[in-house]
Amino acid sequence: MGGVRTPSTSVVPPGEGSSTPPPALVLAGHEVHLWIASLDEVTHRLRDQWLSLPESVQARVNRLATAELRRRAIAGEVLRRRVLSRYTGVAPEEIRFRRTPGGKPELAEAHPVQFSLSHSGPLFLLGVRRGGAIGVDVERIRPVRDPISMARRVFSPEVVEELERAPDGPTLHRMFLHRWTQHEALLKGKGVGLRTPARSAPAGAASPPEAASSAEAASPEGWRTTGVPLPQESALAAVATEGAQFCPIRRFPWNPEHIEGPKEVR
């Protein structure tokens, strides 16, 4: 059939790859580390670090429309810097970022660590990888307005056909968002985002998480997309990694009671 090629996909089983992270965070081999947080739960613990952020960041946050958005933006920026500091050895307040021509954020100084960040309401997801591009996306499970029409603009005919067979209601919305997270993760990994015409970018085509296995195979695009279960059952997430190699995924929910040493999902 016509349409774009789909990257290889899989789903990480909820209990796979779980262990306590080492004190010094090191990305072993092709590992991907995913950091998960509810910004509303950690905001009060990070408020005192607001003044440590660069003035340009403070100015951007102050332009946000509501106090809730400003609180979440502060928490998200502090978390991003604290996590990346543990991989780069650079103090959080000294980390500098730049954007690629496609708008993708990256570390300003040359460094093998690459990252991708996603928000959905209070949910925060940060993916970190060494030596290869990465994209992540997280979406709260919610009703989607006219998901079939949107799918026809974005996804390949195979995915549209699958969604058309789904019963209307929560099942369809969940299936659509599952595809959407994979689609967005891939676009963010490639650094093209919404600037890319919808049907010229691959869309995720894995089975829904409850029906998929963890097996992966290289795709013609040279990317892999993986559905990732979250502790928050009301959300879906995906990670896209560049390259043919298998990338083990480790998940670290940020625990507000142990903010210096979160424990990996079990």
N, C-alpha and C positions, 0 to 999 in steps of 0.2 A: 504494500500500500504506500501511498505518498506520504508526505509530511517529513518532519525532521527526524534524524536518528536519535534514539534514546540511549543515554549512558547506562552502564551496568548498575544494578541496584541490589541492595540487600537490607535486612533489618537486623539490628543488634539485639539478641535475646536479653531480657531484663537483667539476668544474673551473670552475664558473661564478662570476663575480664575484670573482676572485682578484687581489689586488694587495697591495703592502706598505702597512701602515697608516701614516698621517702621525704625526709626533712628538706632536702635540696631537690627541687623539681627538675628532672632531666627527662627529655624526650628520647626514649630508647628506640633506635631503629626508625621505623616508619610510624610510630605511635601518633595518635591524635588524642589530645586531652580536651575534654569539654567541661567547661565550668558553668554551673547552673545556679541561679539565685532568684529569689523574689525580692525585688528592690524595695518593696514596701516593708519587708521584714528586717532589712539591714540598714535602712536609711538613718535611723536614730544613732546607729553605731559609727556612722561615717561623717556625720555633720561637722565634727571638729576638724576634718581634713579639707573642708571647702576652701579655706584660704591658701592651702598648699597647691591648688590647681593654678595653672598659668592664667594670667589676666585675660587672654583671648578666650579661654574656655569659660571663665566666669562671666564675661560679657555675653557670650553666646547663650549661656544658661539663663541669664537675667532677661533675655528677650523672649523666653518662652511664656505662653499665655497664662498658665495657671500655676499655683503653688505646688500642686501634685506633680505636674510635669517637671517643674524645677527640682523638686526633691528627688525624683527618680533619675533625672539627668545627672545630678551631683553624685548619687550613689553609683550609677552605672560607670561614670568616668573614673571615680576613685577605684572601683573594683577592677576595671580594665587595667589601670596603671599598676595596681598592686599585684595582680596576677602576672602581667608581663614582666614586672620587675623580678619576679622569682625565676624566670627563665633567662633573662638577659643580664642580670647582675647590675642593672642601672637603677638608681633610686627612682621611685614612682614619680616624684615631682620633676625629675630631670628627663624623663622619657619624652621624646618629640616624635610627632607623626607627620606624614605627608600623604598626598593622594596621587594615585596613578592617573594617567590621562583619562581612564575610564571612570575615575571617581572612587576607586577602592582605597580605603585607608591602609597604610603600612607604616612600619617603623622608619623614621627619617634616616637613621644611620644604617649602613649596610649590616645586615645580620641574618643568619640562616633561619631564625624563628619567624614564621608567618602566622597571621591570626585573622579571624573573621568574627564579627560581632552582630548579634541580632536581638531585637526587643519585640515584645508583644504585650502591651499593657505593662504590668509590673514585672513580667518575666524577662530575665537576662540570660543570654546564652553566648559564651565566648569559646571559640575553638582555636586551639594552638597546635602548630605542627612545625617540624623542622625540615627544611630543604625541599618544599613543594607547596604549591598554592592550595588554599583551603577556602571553602565557603560554608557558612552555616545559616540556618533559618529556623525560627521558632514561631508558632502560631497558636493562639488560644483557640480551642474548639468552640465554634459559634455558628449561628446561621449565616449563610452566604447568599447574598442577593443574586438570583438567577445564575446559579453555578454552571449550568450547561452552556448558556450563551458565552460566559467568560471562558469556559474550557475550549470552546470552538475557536476563540481568538488566540489562545495560548498553547494548547496541547496538541499533540499529534493525533491523527484520526483514530489510532488504536486506543489511546487513552480516552478520547471523547466517546467512542463506542462503549467502552467499559463503564463510564459514568452514566451513559444513557440507559444502561441495563439496570442500574442501581435503583432501589426503591426511593421515592422522594421522601425528604425529611432528614432526620439526624444522620442516617447512614450515608446518604448522598453528600451531605455537607462534610462529614468526616473524611470520606474518600477524596473529595475535592481538595480539602486542606492538606491531606497526606501528599497528594501530587504536587500541590502548590509549594509546600516546604521544600521538596526535592528540586523543583524548578528554580525557586529563588536561591537555594543554596548553590546550585550550579552556576547561575548567572553571577552571583556574588564571588564565587571562586574564580571565575574567569575575569572578573573585574569589569563587566560590561553593564550589569544592572539593568535598570529600566530604559537605558538608552538604546538597547538592542530591540529591533522590531520583534514582536511577540513570537511569530511563527518561525523566526530564523534561529531560535535558541532551543536546545534540547529540553524536553520535559521529562520529569521522573516517570518511570513506568513499573515500579516494583509493585508486588501485591501488597494489600493492606497489611499492617504489622502482624495481625493475628494469623495471617495465612502465609507469611513469608519465611524463608530460611535464612541462615547467615552466610550462605555460599555467595562468592563474588567471582566475577570474571571480567577481564579487561574489555573495554568497549572500543569501538572504532574512534570515538571521540578522545580516548585517552583519559577518561575521567570515571570515577566511581561515585555513585550516590547511595547513601545509607540512611534508612529510617532509624531513629534513635528514640527509644522509650524514655520518658521523663518521670521523676518522682511525682510531678504534678500530672495527674491523670486527665486533667482538663486541657492539656496542650499536646501538640505534636511538634517534632523537631526532625531535622535532617542535616547531614553533613556531606559535602562533596569534596573529593580529594583528587588532585591531578596526579596522573601516572598510572602505570599498569599494576603496581605492587599492591598487595593487601595491606591495609592500614588498621591495626588493632585500635579500638576506641575505648578510652577510659573516661568515666564520668565522675565529676567531683561536684556534688551539690555544696554550695557555700553555706556553712552552718554559722548562724549569727552568734551562737554561744561559744564557738571556737574559731573566731574569724581568722586567726593566723594559721590554722591547720585543719582545713576541711577534710572529711573522710569520703572515700570513694563509695559510689553506689554499690550496694550488695543485693 
